[in-house]
Amino acid sequence: MRRRMRSRVLSALVVALSLAAVAPATASAGDLDLDSATIPSLQARMSAGRLTATRLTAAYLDRVRAVDRKVNAVLAVNPAALAQARESDARRRAGHLRGPLDGIPVLVKDNVDTRDQQTTAGSRALRSRPAKDATLITRLRGAGAVILGKANLSEWANFRAAKPTSGWSGVGGQTGNPYVLDRNPCGSSAGSAAGVAASLAQVAIGSETDGSIVCPAGMTATVGHKPSVGLVSRTGVVPISAEQDTAGPIARHVVDVALTLSVLQGRDPADPATGAYPPDQPTDYARLLRPGALRGARIGIWRLPVLGPDVDAVVTRTKAALAKAGAEVVEVELPYQDRIGQLEFPALLTEFHRDIDRYLATRTGVPRDLADLIAYNRADPLEQTCFAGQELFERALAAPGPDDPKYLATRAELNDLARRSIDETVAKYHLDAIASPTNPPAWKTDCTKGDNDVIPSSTPTAVAGYPDVTVPAGSIGPLPVGISFMAGRWSDARMLAFAADFERSVPARERPHYLPTLDH
């Protein structure tokens, strides 16, 4: 969940520092360049006998030990990771591979239940192991993926304090942005995105209620996919709102996101939202990433000048690049945004109280409900060191119940306006997708002031339950900016195809700089 607050976009000059003095070791293991490697290229190496899953996993674990002291993205390494890699190698030798993710190290946001590691949502109140895996973890294990560890996050997915600091949790501390370490990685999937950007894993799992996948992905020059709600099961994921929550993949390359989504997606009887999953959804999204997807497509550019002139310049270059790739590009504005902004937060307060109480009932040795969580935080000094307040918890506790007529009317109007904002824009301009800047340049992390962000582009898709795919589009100084592709529900495959074609046309991603700060 991203809290939107007034901000000014920061522009800055890079300090004249020697990168050799401050950057961690190159993301490589022998002749293997982890930063540029894709899942298909890794599988080709393993098939040719030039790489093993054990060696790949060991390389990533070495990278975590060498680099994560700067970034602090990995909350806990999985002690069983190398054993899982060895099992993958044994399957390969026996000719029993389970698919493209077999032997691939995956980092998991620590609000996703894992039976063999603690799942805390960043809160010291939840330091225990769940009874069973989340459905998406079961699918990853079934596909042979190596669960490398748990990623840090904004505590309670940024739904605790009125002035949160993204990337901070009581369990994991503060995650930094690999491009400029004292700049914020955005949240709440901060560790997932920063970890992938720093080549600490091949792919990561994040989750989003509003902006929590796409904003950190945009801030760290990674690819993030917020799927259509109902495409990926939420069972075993610490909730904010069943109406908006979804998990999704983050990686350095669109193809890796597509391959991971192919494993994650599918119906789950325990998650009613997946009952709407269409029978004609692709089973292999990567197969649909054909070159030339943008050729002949009609793309609407939603500029969002509130993000400032530097971001707008990135949008102007993006518009030109889309046209050069063969797309027809028109400028658009999405209606109803002010009203959507007024309605979303009150609805989420009610839904959080309802859904967190249900989730806590599945756990043992943790607070029983939201009231108990509030009491725990008041008694734990470490929980008051950065997220000093818990105003959202307190407001959620006092919010109308889920059967309250005012709440029901608010959610109905909210859903209607969010869907119409996209559907009417697509119909009016005959669009195949809407493209919009994902994020401003990263602000300086400051526990006293909290976040200094304004991230309006994620809200329409988040509330509507529609897909949003962000891909690197450029930088302002050393700070990355992403471009998001969005359209109607279940259009995930096409949005990934547009993002992949943009990635080919505009290879905007640069490796992280690990600068300590900026002069501004």
C-alpha positions as CSV (number, residue, x, y, z in Angstrom):
1,M,0.0,0.0,0.0
2,R,1.4,3.4,-0.9
3,R,0.3,6.4,1.1
4,R,0.1,9.4,-1.2
5,M,1.3,12.7,0.2
6,R,2.1,16.1,-1.1
7,S,5.6,16.3,-2.5
8,R,8.0,18.1,-4.7
9,V,10.1,16.0,-7.1
10,L,13.7,16.2,-6.1
11,S,16.3,16.9,-8.7
12,A,19.9,16.3,-7.8
13,L,23.5,16.1,-9.1
14,V,25.7,13.0,-8.6
15,V,28.5,13.5,-6.1
16,A,31.9,13.1,-7.8
17,L,32.8,9.8,-6.2
18,S,34.8,6.9,-7.5
19,L,32.4,4.0,-8.1
20,A,35.2,1.6,-7.5
21,A,35.5,2.8,-3.9
22,V,31.9,2.5,-3.0
23,A,30.3,-0.2,-5.3
24,P,30.1,-3.8,-4.1
25,A,31.6,-6.6,-6.1
26,T,30.4,-7.0,-9.7
27,A,27.3,-9.2,-9.9
28,S,29.2,-12.2,-11.5
29,A,30.3,-15.7,-10.6
30,G,33.1,-16.8,-12.8
31,D,31.9,-16.3,-16.4
32,L,28.3,-15.9,-15.1
33,D,27.0,-12.3,-15.1
34,L,24.1,-12.5,-12.7
35,D,22.8,-9.0,-13.5
36,S,22.3,-9.7,-17.2
37,A,21.3,-13.3,-16.9
38,T,17.7,-14.3,-17.7
39,I,15.9,-17.5,-16.7
40,P,16.1,-18.9,-20.3
41,S,19.8,-18.2,-20.5
42,L,20.4,-19.8,-17.1
43,Q,18.4,-22.9,-18.1
44,A,20.4,-23.1,-21.4
45,R,23.6,-23.1,-19.4
46,M,22.4,-25.8,-17.1
47,S,21.1,-27.9,-19.9
48,A,24.6,-27.6,-21.6
49,G,26.3,-28.7,-18.3
50,R,28.0,-25.3,-17.9
51,L,26.1,-24.4,-14.7
52,T,24.2,-26.2,-11.9
53,A,21.4,-25.0,-9.7
54,T,23.7,-25.5,-6.7
55,R,26.4,-23.2,-8.2
56,L,23.8,-20.6,-9.1
57,T,22.2,-20.6,-5.7
58,A,25.7,-20.5,-4.0
59,A,26.5,-17.5,-6.3
60,Y,23.4,-15.6,-5.1
61,L,24.1,-16.5,-1.5
62,D,27.6,-15.2,-1.8
63,R,26.2,-12.1,-3.4
64,V,23.8,-11.6,-0.4
65,R,26.7,-11.9,2.0
66,A,28.8,-9.4,0.0
67,V,26.3,-6.8,-0.9
68,D,23.2,-6.9,1.4
69,R,25.1,-5.2,4.2
70,K,24.7,-2.1,2.1
71,V,21.2,-2.6,0.8
72,N,19.5,-4.6,3.6
73,A,17.0,-6.1,1.3
74,V,17.1,-9.7,2.6
75,L,15.4,-10.2,5.9
76,A,16.4,-13.9,6.3
77,V,18.2,-16.4,4.1
78,N,16.6,-19.8,3.8
79,P,18.9,-22.4,5.4
80,A,17.4,-25.1,3.0
81,A,18.2,-23.1,-0.2
82,L,21.3,-25.2,-1.2
83,A,19.5,-28.4,-0.4
84,Q,16.7,-27.4,-2.7
85,A,19.2,-26.5,-5.4
86,R,20.8,-30.0,-5.1
87,E,17.4,-31.6,-5.5
88,S,16.9,-29.6,-8.7
89,D,20.3,-30.8,-10.0
90,A,19.3,-34.4,-9.2
91,R,16.0,-33.9,-11.1
92,R,17.9,-32.6,-14.1
93,R,20.3,-35.6,-14.1
94,A,17.3,-37.9,-14.0
95,G,15.5,-36.0,-16.8
96,H,12.6,-35.0,-14.5
97,L,12.7,-31.2,-14.7
98,R,9.6,-29.4,-13.6
99,G,9.8,-26.4,-15.9
100,P,11.7,-23.1,-16.5
101,L,11.8,-22.2,-12.8
102,D,13.4,-25.4,-11.7
103,G,16.6,-24.5,-9.8
104,I,16.0,-20.7,-10.1
105,P,16.5,-18.8,-6.8
106,V,13.5,-16.8,-5.8
107,L,13.3,-14.2,-3.0
108,V,9.9,-13.9,-1.2
109,K,8.4,-10.9,0.5
110,D,8.0,-11.6,4.2
111,N,4.3,-11.2,4.2
112,V,3.9,-14.5,2.2
113,D,3.5,-17.6,4.5
114,T,6.4,-20.1,4.4
115,R,6.2,-23.2,6.6
116,D,10.0,-23.4,7.0
117,Q,10.7,-19.8,7.8
118,Q,9.1,-17.1,9.9
119,T,6.5,-14.9,8.2
120,T,6.4,-11.5,10.0
121,A,5.0,-8.8,7.7
122,G,8.0,-7.0,9.2
123,S,6.3,-6.9,12.6
124,R,8.0,-8.3,15.7
125,A,4.5,-9.4,16.8
126,L,4.4,-12.1,14.1
127,R,7.8,-13.7,14.7
128,S,6.7,-17.3,14.2
129,R,6.3,-19.9,11.5
130,P,2.9,-20.4,9.8
131,A,1.4,-23.8,9.8
132,K,1.6,-24.2,6.0
133,D,2.8,-22.5,2.9
134,A,0.9,-19.9,1.0
135,T,-0.7,-21.2,-2.2
136,L,1.8,-19.3,-4.3
137,I,4.7,-20.9,-2.4
138,T,3.3,-24.3,-3.0
139,R,3.2,-23.5,-6.7
140,L,6.8,-22.2,-6.7
141,R,8.0,-25.3,-4.9
142,G,6.0,-27.5,-7.3
143,A,7.8,-25.8,-10.2
144,G,11.2,-26.6,-8.6
145,A,12.1,-23.0,-7.7
146,V,14.7,-22.5,-4.9
147,I,13.2,-20.4,-2.1
148,L,16.3,-18.3,-1.4
149,G,14.9,-16.4,1.6
150,K,12.5,-13.7,2.8
151,A,12.7,-10.1,1.7
152,N,12.3,-7.1,3.9
153,L,9.3,-4.8,3.4
154,S,7.5,-1.8,4.7
155,E,6.0,-3.1,7.9
156,W,2.4,-4.3,7.5
157,A,2.8,-3.3,3.9
158,N,2.8,0.4,4.8
159,F,-0.6,0.2,6.5
160,R,0.2,1.1,10.1
161,A,1.4,4.7,10.5
162,A,0.1,7.9,9.0
163,K,3.6,9.0,8.1
164,P,5.4,5.7,7.2
165,T,8.9,5.3,6.0
166,S,8.9,2.9,3.1
167,G,11.3,-0.1,3.4
168,W,11.5,0.0,7.2
169,S,10.2,-2.8,9.4
170,G,10.7,-3.6,13.1
171,V,12.1,-7.0,12.2
172,G,14.3,-6.0,9.2
173,G,15.3,-2.4,9.7
174,Q,15.6,0.0,6.7
175,T,16.1,-1.2,3.1
176,G,18.1,1.2,0.9
177,N,17.9,2.0,-2.8
178,P,20.8,0.3,-4.6
179,Y,21.2,3.3,-6.9
180,V,21.7,5.8,-4.1
181,L,21.8,4.1,-0.7
182,D,20.3,6.9,1.4
183,R,17.4,7.3,-1.1
184,N,14.2,5.4,-0.5
185,P,13.3,2.2,-2.4
186,C,9.6,2.9,-2.1
187,G,7.3,0.3,-0.7
188,S,5.9,-1.9,0.5
189,S,7.8,-4.6,-1.6
190,A,11.0,-2.7,-1.0
191,G,13.2,-5.6,-0.2
192,S,11.9,-7.7,-3.1
193,A,12.6,-4.9,-5.7
194,A,15.9,-3.7,-4.1
195,G,17.1,-7.3,-3.8
196,V,16.4,-8.1,-7.4
197,A,18.0,-4.8,-8.5
198,A,21.2,-5.6,-6.6
199,S,21.3,-9.1,-8.1
200,L,20.6,-10.9,-4.8
201,A,18.1,-13.2,-6.5
202,Q,17.0,-14.0,-10.0
203,V,13.3,-13.1,-9.3
204,A,11.3,-11.9,-6.3
205,I,7.7,-12.1,-5.2
206,G,6.0,-8.8,-4.1
207,S,2.5,-7.9,-3.2
208,E,0.4,-4.9,-3.8
209,T,-2.8,-3.2,-2.6
210,D,-2.0,0.1,-4.2
211,G,1.5,0.7,-5.7
212,S,3.5,-1.7,-3.6
213,I,4.9,-3.7,-6.5
214,V,5.1,-1.1,-9.2
215,C,6.5,1.8,-7.2
216,P,9.5,-0.1,-5.7
217,A,10.1,-1.7,-9.1
218,G,10.1,1.7,-10.8
219,M,12.4,3.2,-8.1
220,T,14.9,0.4,-8.6
221,A,14.9,0.0,-12.4
222,T,13.3,-3.4,-12.2
223,V,10.3,-4.9,-13.9
224,G,7.2,-5.3,-11.7
225,H,3.9,-6.9,-12.5
226,K,0.8,-6.2,-10.5
227,P,-1.6,-8.9,-11.9
228,S,-5.3,-8.7,-12.3
229,V,-6.9,-9.5,-9.0
230,G,-7.9,-13.1,-9.1
231,L,-5.0,-14.2,-11.4
232,V,-2.8,-15.2,-8.4
233,S,-4.0,-16.7,-5.2
234,R,-3.8,-14.6,-2.0
235,T,-4.2,-17.5,0.4
236,G,-1.5,-17.3,3.0
237,V,-0.5,-13.7,2.1
238,V,-0.9,-11.2,5.0
239,P,-3.8,-9.0,3.8
240,I,-4.8,-5.4,3.7
241,S,-7.9,-5.7,1.5
242,A,-9.4,-8.7,-0.3
243,E,-10.9,-6.3,-2.8
244,Q,-7.5,-5.0,-4.0
245,D,-4.7,-7.3,-2.8
246,T,-2.6,-9.4,-5.1
247,A,0.9,-10.9,-5.2
248,G,3.1,-10.6,-8.3
249,P,6.6,-11.0,-9.6
250,I,9.5,-8.6,-9.8
251,A,12.7,-9.2,-11.9
252,R,15.4,-7.5,-13.9
253,H,13.9,-8.8,-17.2
254,V,10.3,-9.0,-18.5
255,V,10.8,-12.6,-19.6
256,D,11.6,-13.6,-16.1
257,V,8.4,-11.9,-14.8
258,A,6.4,-13.7,-17.5
259,L,7.8,-17.1,-16.6
260,T,7.2,-16.6,-12.9
261,L,3.6,-15.5,-13.5
262,S,3.0,-18.6,-15.5
263,V,3.8,-20.6,-12.3
264,L,2.0,-18.4,-9.9
265,Q,-1.3,-18.0,-11.7
266,G,-4.4,-20.3,-11.4
267,R,-7.5,-21.0,-9.4
268,D,-7.5,-21.7,-5.7
269,P,-10.7,-22.9,-4.0
270,A,-9.5,-21.0,-0.8
271,D,-9.4,-17.7,-2.6
272,P,-12.8,-16.7,-4.1
273,A,-11.3,-14.0,-6.3
274,T,-9.7,-16.7,-8.4
275,G,-13.1,-18.1,-9.2
276,A,-13.4,-15.5,-11.9
277,Y,-10.1,-16.6,-13.5
278,P,-11.0,-17.0,-17.2
279,P,-10.5,-20.5,-18.8
280,D,-8.7,-19.0,-21.8
281,Q,-5.8,-17.5,-19.8
282,P,-2.3,-18.4,-21.2
283,T,-0.3,-21.0,-19.4
284,D,3.0,-19.7,-20.8
285,Y,3.2,-15.9,-20.8
286,A,6.8,-15.9,-22.0
287,R,5.8,-17.5,-25.3
288,L,3.6,-14.5,-26.0
289,L,6.5,-11.9,-25.7
290,R,6.9,-11.6,-29.4
291,P,9.0,-8.8,-30.9
292,G,6.9,-6.1,-32.6
293,A,4.0,-6.2,-30.1
294,L,3.9,-2.4,-30.1
295,R,3.7,-2.1,-33.9
296,G,0.3,-0.9,-34.8
297,A,-0.9,-0.7,-31.1
298,R,-2.7,2.4,-30.0
299,I,-1.2,3.7,-26.7
300,G,-2.6,6.5,-24.5
301,I,0.0,8.5,-22.6
302,W,-1.2,9.7,-19.2
303,R,1.5,12.3,-18.3
304,L,0.8,13.1,-14.6
305,P,2.6,16.5,-14.5
306,V,2.3,16.4,-10.7
307,L,5.4,14.2,-10.8
308,G,7.4,17.2,-12.0
309,P,9.2,18.4,-15.2
310,D,12.1,15.9,-15.0
311,V,9.6,13.0,-15.0
312,D,7.7,14.6,-17.7
313,A,10.8,14.8,-19.8
314,V,11.2,11.0,-19.4
315,V,7.5,10.6,-20.5
316,T,8.2,12.7,-23.6
317,R,11.2,10.5,-24.5
318,T,9.0,7.4,-23.9
319,K,6.3,8.8,-26.2
320,A,8.9,9.2,-28.9
321,A,10.2,5.7,-28.3
322,L,6.8,4.2,-28.5
323,A,6.1,5.9,-31.8
324,K,9.5,4.7,-33.1
325,A,8.5,1.2,-32.2
326,G,5.5,1.5,-34.4
327,A,2.8,2.4,-31.9
328,E,0.2,5.1,-32.5
329,V,0.4,7.4,-29.4
330,V,-2.2,9.8,-28.1
331,E,-2.3,12.0,-25.0
332,V,-5.1,11.1,-22.5
333,E,-6.4,12.0,-19.1
334,L,-8.1,9.6,-16.8
335,P,-11.4,10.9,-15.2
336,Y,-12.7,10.5,-11.6
337,Q,-9.2,10.5,-10.0
338,D,-10.0,13.0,-7.2
339,R,-13.1,11.1,-6.2
340,I,-11.3,7.8,-6.3
341,G,-8.7,9.3,-4.0
342,Q,-11.3,10.4,-1.5
343,L,-13.0,7.0,-1.4
344,E,-10.1,4.5,-1.3
345,F,-8.7,5.1,2.1
346,P,-11.9,4.8,4.1
347,A,-12.8,1.6,2.4
348,L,-9.4,0.1,3.1
349,L,-9.7,0.8,6.8
350,T,-12.8,-1.3,7.1
351,E,-11.3,-4.1,4.9
352,F,-8.0,-4.2,6.8
353,H,-9.8,-4.7,10.1
354,R,-11.9,-7.5,8.6
355,D,-9.1,-9.2,6.8
356,I,-6.3,-9.0,9.3
357,D,-8.5,-10.5,12.0
358,R,-9.2,-13.4,9.6
359,Y,-5.6,-13.9,8.8
360,L,-4.4,-13.8,12.5
361,A,-6.9,-16.6,13.2
362,T,-4.8,-18.9,11.0
363,R,-1.6,-18.3,13.0
364,T,-0.6,-19.5,16.5
365,G,1.6,-17.7,19.0
366,V,0.7,-14.2,17.6
367,P,-1.8,-11.5,18.6
368,R,-5.3,-12.7,18.2
369,D,-6.7,-9.7,16.4
370,L,-6.1,-6.0,15.5
371,A,-6.8,-4.8,19.0
372,D,-4.1,-7.2,20.3
373,L,-1.7,-5.9,17.6
374,I,-2.2,-2.3,18.8
375,A,-1.5,-3.3,22.4
376,Y,1.7,-5.2,21.3
377,N,3.1,-2.2,19.5
378,R,2.4,0.1,22.4
379,A,4.5,-2.2,24.6
380,D,7.4,-2.8,22.3
381,P,9.9,0.1,22.1
382,L,11.6,-1.2,19.0
383,E,8.3,-1.0,17.1
384,Q,8.3,2.7,17.8
385,T,11.7,3.6,16.4
386,C,10.7,4.5,12.8
387,F,7.0,3.8,12.3
388,A,6.5,5.8,15.5
389,G,2.7,5.8,15.2
390,Q,0.0,3.2,14.4
391,E,-2.7,5.7,13.5
392,L,-4.0,3.5,10.6
393,F,-4.4,0.5,13.0
394,E,-6.3,2.7,15.4
395,R,-8.5,4.2,12.7
396,A,-9.2,0.7,11.2
397,L,-10.2,-0.6,14.6
398,A,-12.8,2.2,14.8
399,A,-13.9,2.0,11.2
400,P,-17.4,0.9,10.2
401,G,-17.9,-2.8,9.8
402,P,-18.0,-4.6,6.5
403,D,-21.9,-4.8,6.6
404,D,-22.2,-1.1,7.2
405,P,-24.3,0.6,4.5
406,K,-22.0,3.6,4.2
407,Y,-19.0,1.3,3.7
408,L,-20.8,-0.8,1.1
409,A,-21.8,2.3,-0.8
410,T,-18.3,3.6,-0.7
411,R,-16.7,0.4,-2.0
412,A,-19.4,0.1,-4.8
413,E,-18.8,3.7,-6.0
414,L,-15.0,3.3,-5.7
415,N,-15.0,0.1,-7.8
416,D,-17.3,1.6,-10.4
417,L,-15.3,4.8,-10.8
418,A,-11.9,3.1,-11.0
419,R,-13.0,0.6,-13.6
420,R,-14.8,3.4,-15.6
421,S,-11.7,5.6,-15.4
422,I,-9.8,3.0,-17.4
423,D,-12.6,1.4,-19.5
424,E,-14.0,4.7,-20.7
425,T,-10.6,6.1,-21.5
426,V,-9.7,2.9,-23.5
427,A,-13.0,3.1,-25.4
428,K,-13.0,6.8,-26.0
429,Y,-9.5,6.8,-27.6
430,H,-9.7,3.2,-29.0
431,L,-6.6,2.2,-27.0
432,D,-4.8,-1.1,-26.6
433,A,-3.1,0.2,-23.4
434,I,-2.5,3.3,-21.3
435,A,1.1,4.2,-20.5
436,S,2.0,6.4,-17.5
437,P,5.1,7.2,-15.4
438,T,5.3,4.8,-12.5
439,N,7.2,6.9,-10.0
440,P,9.1,10.1,-9.2
441,P,12.8,9.9,-8.5
442,A,13.5,8.4,-5.1
443,W,13.3,10.7,-2.1
444,K,15.8,10.7,0.8
445,T,14.8,8.3,3.5
446,D,13.9,10.1,6.7
447,C,12.2,8.4,9.7
448,T,11.3,11.7,11.2
449,K,9.4,13.1,8.1
450,G,8.3,9.8,6.6
451,D,7.8,9.3,2.9
452,N,7.8,12.3,0.6
453,D,5.9,10.7,-2.3
454,V,3.1,11.2,-4.7
455,I,2.3,8.1,-6.7
456,P,-1.0,8.6,-8.4
457,S,-0.6,6.3,-11.5
458,S,-1.1,3.0,-9.5
459,T,-4.4,3.8,-8.0
460,P,-6.9,3.2,-10.9
461,T,-5.6,-0.3,-11.7
462,A,-5.2,-1.1,-8.0
463,V,-8.8,-0.3,-7.1
464,A,-10.2,-1.7,-10.4
465,G,-8.3,-5.0,-10.0
466,Y,-6.7,-4.5,-13.4
467,P,-3.1,-5.3,-14.4
468,D,-0.2,-2.9,-14.2
469,V,3.3,-3.7,-15.6
470,T,6.2,-1.3,-15.0
471,V,9.4,-1.4,-17.0
472,P,12.5,0.9,-16.7
473,A,12.1,4.0,-18.9
474,G,15.0,6.2,-17.9
475,S,16.7,8.0,-15.1
476,I,16.9,11.5,-13.5
477,G,20.5,11.6,-12.6
478,P,21.2,8.2,-11.1
479,L,17.6,7.7,-9.9
480,P,15.4,5.4,-12.1
481,V,11.9,6.1,-13.4
482,G,9.6,3.4,-14.8
483,I,6.8,3.4,-17.3
484,S,3.6,1.5,-16.5
485,F,1.4,-0.3,-19.1
486,M,-2.2,-0.8,-18.0
487,A,-5.6,-1.8,-19.4
488,G,-8.7,-3.9,-18.5
489,R,-8.9,-6.9,-16.3
490,W,-7.2,-10.1,-17.6
491,S,-5.2,-8.2,-20.2
492,D,-2.0,-9.2,-18.3
493,A,-0.5,-11.1,-21.3
494,R,-0.8,-8.1,-23.6
495,M,0.6,-5.7,-21.1
496,L,3.6,-8.0,-20.6
497,A,4.1,-8.2,-24.4
498,F,4.0,-4.4,-24.6
499,A,6.5,-4.1,-21.7
500,A,8.8,-6.6,-23.3
501,D,8.8,-4.8,-26.7
502,F,9.5,-1.5,-24.9
503,E,12.4,-3.2,-23.1
504,R,13.8,-4.3,-26.4
505,S,13.3,-0.8,-28.0
506,V,14.5,1.2,-25.0
507,P,17.1,-0.7,-23.0
508,A,16.9,1.9,-20.2
509,R,18.1,-0.2,-17.3
510,E,21.6,0.5,-15.9
511,R,23.3,-1.5,-13.1
512,P,23.0,0.0,-9.7
513,H,25.5,2.6,-8.7
514,Y,25.5,2.1,-4.9
515,L,26.3,5.8,-4.4
516,P,26.1,6.7,-0.7
517,T,24.3,9.9,-1.2
518,L,23.7,12.8,-3.7
519,D,24.7,16.5,-3.5
520,H,21.5,18.5,-3.8
